[in-house]
Amino acid sequence: MGCPPEWKKFILHLRDVLPCPFMQIAFGNLHNDTIVNIRTRMLAEKRVSEYYNQCLCAEDEHFYQ
């Protein structure tokens, strides 16, 4: 089972939008931007918009370095 991070949006209590709870990269904040703009930024990032056969945060050495 792989992980399509772009499909999973995780919103922290401070309204930061992350692709998933394990990927600590915020693509925006709902206090300052719309979910449409944040999603557009996510889709522009290859590591977030493409499907992977593994968890990037746990199993992809290049990603977590």
WOTAMO-V77661 format. One record per pair of residues at least 24 apart in sequence whose ideal C-beta (glycine too) atoms are under 6 Angstrom apart, sorted by sequence separation. I is the first residue (numbers start at 1). J is the second residue. D is the distance in whole Angstrom. If there is no record, write none. Layout:
# WOTAMO-V77661
{{I:J:D} {I:J:D}}
This chain:
# WOTAMO-V77661
{{19:48:5} {23:57:5} {22:57:4} {6:42:5} {6:48:5} {5:48:5} {6:49:5} {4:51:5} {2:51:6} {3:52:6} {2:52:5} {2:53:4} {3:55:5}}
